[in-house]
Amino acid sequence: MADESDIVKLLEEKKEVIDNCIKKYIPEKFDEKYLEWALGKPRYKYSVEALNKSIAEPVWDLLNRGGKRWRPVLFLLIAEALGGDPKKYLDLVVVPEVIHNGTLMVDDIEDQSETRRGKPCTHKIFGEDIAINAGNTMYYLPLLVLMKNKDKLSDKVLVKLYETYTQEMINVSSGQGTDIAWHKGIANSDNITEAEYMQMCAYKTGCLSRMSAKLGAIVAGAGDDTVEKIGKFAEAIGVAFQIQDDVLSASGEAFQKKKGYGDDITEGKRTLIVINTLKKAGEKDRKRLIEILNIHTRDEKLITEALGILKKYGGVDYAKGVAKEMVRNTWKEVDSILKPSDAKEKLKKFVDYLVERSI
């Protein structure tokens, strides 16, 4: 198992650097100078107060709550491991991190979640209309990094970066749509195959880590084949990270306190743990688990009952095993691509940490 303290220290060291980059493109407080830089000269007059209240405040309320910032760190490690100079392209860390937080903001509305990172969700504080608009704005504001630095990038690299962004944004919406259809029950959610779940995860969760890695590979000057292999590697990391989230949600007390007790049960999520349990469970337990998932309950007794069924059939242990095997297999695929280096060693420890973390 990776030494968690080393990786936690790395993430903490990079967090301030990443946040400072974000503030260059999305400051905590907008003024007229920034708005003209970001949006262009107004034909009439900007309402600075309105844009601060509706965008800057909710965006930074969420960003300032923390988060691991692991996707931008992945970008930096990949770029360095492939022989690039991550400092030269540091501002690109803004892209995956801001988009990721935007998806969280919108996802919380779609899931009717109550808490995020230990506090009320953005829509609970600012209202759904503000949260929807701010979350959507976070999908596009990071493109300022490409727009404002196009003179520093070749046309070929710039096109590849835009194409990667566009494709992954299409993918993340497709993954989220699939997940919503399942937990709302508008598509058959009682007989989801493991392969269907993994594809949903590859799009919903895997795509932003894939985007991070591919951006890092592109700016490092990697060929198309290497970019794709690195992308698939990062996708597997993202999927394994999601599976570990599901494991912690079902069994990690500290994690549950931070996220909200039994949120996945309340949301009716068809996680890998649930899918595996439904496959193994006796008819009575299978029927009962589906019943609890479909009522989207916040009753702690019912949530505890559902979690008990998941543990009874070994769903948690099974999911843990799948996540670890994915990481082992995907590391083999990129091991030969990456030359021995300090960045490669850090990357290996980093990947192990993401799958084995306790919170």
N, C-alpha and C positions, 0 to 999 in steps of 0.2 A: 504493500500500500504506500502511496506517495506520502511524504512528510507534509502534513497539512500546514504546519507553521510556515514552511518555506513559501508555499503557494499563496497562503493568506497574506503573507508579508509582501509578496510580489503584487498582488491585487491591490493592497492598500497603498503601496508606493505609486502605482500607476493611476489610481483613482483621481488624485489631485491633478495630475497631468491631463487626464482625459476630460475632467470637468472644466479645466481652464480652456481647453480646446473648444468645448461646447459653448462656453461663454463668449468666445470670439465671434461665433456665428449666431448664437441665440442668447443674448445677455439676460440677466435676471430682471433687469428693468429697461424697457425700451425708451428711447428718446427720438426726437425728430431726425437727428443725424443718422441713427441706426436704421430707422424706417426708410429713409431715402436711399441708404446703402443697400438694404435688403429688397425693398419693393420698387424703388425708383422714385423720382420726384412726383409728388402728388399733383393731379390736375387741379384739385381744389385745396383741401386741407385734411391732414390726418388727425383723428382723435386719438392722441397718444394714451390718454387715460383708458379709453375703451379697449384698446389693444393690449395694454398692460393687464387689465382686469380679466380679459377673456382669453388671453394666450400666455403671456409671460408668467403671470402668477400661477395658474394651474400647472403649467409645464414644469416650473421650478419647484412647486410644492411637491410634485412627484419625484423629480430628479434628486432633490435634496434629502429624500428619505433614505437614500442609500442604494442598494443593489450591488451586485458583484462586479459589474463592468467587465465581465469575462469575455464578451464578444470582441470588444476593441482590443483587449489584451491578446486574444487569439490572432487578430489581424497583425499586430506588431510582431508576435513570435513567428508567425508564418513568413512574413516579409523578411525577417532577419534570417530564419532558417534556410531560406532559399537564396540567400546572398544579397538581399536588398538592404537599403539603408532606411530603417523605419522612421528615423528622425526627419528624413526628407519629406516623408508623406504622412507625418504625424496627424495632421488635421483630418485625415480620412477616418480616424477613430470616431468622429462625430456621427458618421452615417449609420452604422449598425446600432449604436447605443441609443440614439434619439428615436430611430424607427422602432426599436424594441420597446421602449417606454411608451411610445404612441400606441402600439398594439395592446399593451397592458391596460392603458386607459380605456380603450374602446372595448376590449375583452371583458373588463369588469362590468361594463354596462350590459353587454350581451348576456353575461352570466348572472346578472343581478347580485354581484358580490357586495359584501359589506366592508371588508377591510383589505388593505394592500400595504405590505411592509409595516404592519403594526398600527396603522392609522386608518380612519375612514377613507374609502375609495374617493377618487377625484369627483365623481358625479354626486357623491353624498355631501360633499363640501360645497362645490360650485354649481351643481345642477347638471342634468343630463345634456342639455343643449350646449353648455360651455365645454363639457368633457368630450362630447362627440366632435365638436369643431376643433378643439385643441389637439385631440388625439390625431385627427386627420391631418392637421397642420404639421404635426411631427413626422408624418410620412414624407413631406416635401421640403421642409426647411433645410434638412441636411444636404440637399442638392446644391445649396449655396456654396458648399465646399468645392464642388466641381466647377460651378459657374464662376466663382471668384479666383480660381486657380488654373483656369484653362490654358493660360500662357505658359505654365510650368509643366504641362503635360503634353505629350505628342498627341496628334489627332487619333492615331491608332489606339493608344492607351485610353484616351478619353472616351472613345466610342465603346470600347470593351467595358469600361466602368459603368457607363450609362446602360448598356445592354444587360449587364449583370444586375444592376439595381432594378431595372424594369421587370426582368424575368422573375426575380425573387419576390417582388411585390405582388405579382400575379399569383405566384405559388402560395404565398402566405395567406392570401385571401381565400384561395381554394381550400387550403387545409382548414382554415377557421370555419368556412362554410360547411365542410364535411362534419366537423366536430359539433357545430350547432345543430345540424340536421339530426344527428344521432341523439344528443341529449334532450332535444325538444320532442323526439319521437316522431318526426315527420318523414323519417326514413327508417327502415328496419334496423333497430339497434339491439335486438336480442340475439342475433346470430352473426355479429360482426366477426370476420375472420382476423387472425393475427396479422396477415399480410395487408388487409385493408387498414387496420389500425396503424401499422408501421408506415404506410404511405401517407396517411393523414398527418402523422407526426413529422414525417420527413418534410412536409410542406409547412405545417403550422409552426413547428419549433425548429426543425432542422435547417430551414431556409435562411434564417438570419445568421446562424453560425457559418453556413455555407457561403453566404454573401461576404461575411467578414474575411474568411479564408481566401476566397477567390479574388477579392480586392487586393489582399496582401500579396498573392501570387502574381497578379497582373502587374502591380507596380514594381515587383521584384524582377520583372522581365521574363517570367516563366513562359514556356510554350503552351499552346492550347491544351495539349494532352496532359501536361502536368497540372495546369489550372483545373481541369475537370477532375483529376484524381484527388487533388487537394480538396476540392469542393465536396466530393463524396466522403472523404475522410471527415471533414468538418460536419457534414450532415449527420453522420453516424454519432458524432460527439453530441450534437444537438438533440438527437432522438434519445440517446442514453441519458442525457441530462434531464429530459422530460420524464423518462421512466423513473429516474431517481427522485424527481419531484413527487411523482405519484406514490413511490415507496414511502417517502418521508411523510407525505400527507396521510398515509394509512397507518404509519407506525411511529413517526417521530414527534414526540411531545413538544420539543422546543420549536420545531418547524410549524406544528399545528397552532401553537400560540401566536406565532408571527403571522401566519397566513389566515388563520381562522379554523376552528375545529370542524373537521369533516367537510370542508368546502367542496371537495370532489363528489361526495355523496349528495350534498345539497343540490349541486348543479346537475346531478344525474350523469356524471361523466362516465363514458365507457373507456376506462383506462385498460392497459394491458393486464393489470391485476384483476379487474372485473371480467374482462373477456376470458381469461384463463379460468377464473372461478366458475363462470357460467358454463364453461365447457366440462368442468369436473364435478360440479355440485350435484347432489341428489335433487330430485324433482321439487321437493318441499323447499329446500334452501334456495334453489334457483329461482323459484317463483317468488319467494319472499324478498330476495335481493332485488329482483326486477321491480317488484311492487314499491319498495322503499326508494329506489333510484327514480322512479317515475313520478313520485309525489313531491320531489324537490323539498324535502323537509329540513327544518332547522332544529327539530326536536332532538336533543342530545341522546336520549334513550334509543331512538330509532337509528341515529347515526352510529352509535356504539354497537347496536345489533348488526348493522350492515358491515361494519369493520370487523366484527367477530366472525362473520361468514367468510369474509375475504381471507382472514388468517387461518380459519379452519381448514381450508382447502389448499393452503400453501401458495396462494397467489402472490404474496409479497416476496417470498423467497424465489419464486419462479422469475418474477420481473427483475429482481436483483441479478440473477444469473444471466438473463438475456442481455441486460445492459453491459455487464462486464465482458461477456463473450463478444458483443458488438465492438467494443473498444479494442479488445485483443486482436480481433480479425482485421479491423480497419487500420490499426497501427502497422501491421505487417505489410499492408499495401503501400504505405508511404515511407516505410523505413528505408527502402532502397533509393528513394527519390532524394531524401534529405541527407546531405553530407554530414559527417560527425562535426558537432559544434556545441557550444554552450547553449545556444538557442534551441537546438534539437533536444538536448537533455531537459531543459526547462519545459519544453512543449510536452514531452512524455510525462513528466511529473504533473503538469497542469491538467492533462487529459485524465490521468488517474484520479486526481483530486475531484474533478467535476462529477465523476461517477460514484465516488466513494464518500463524498462529504456527508456530514451529519446534519447540516442545516443549509 
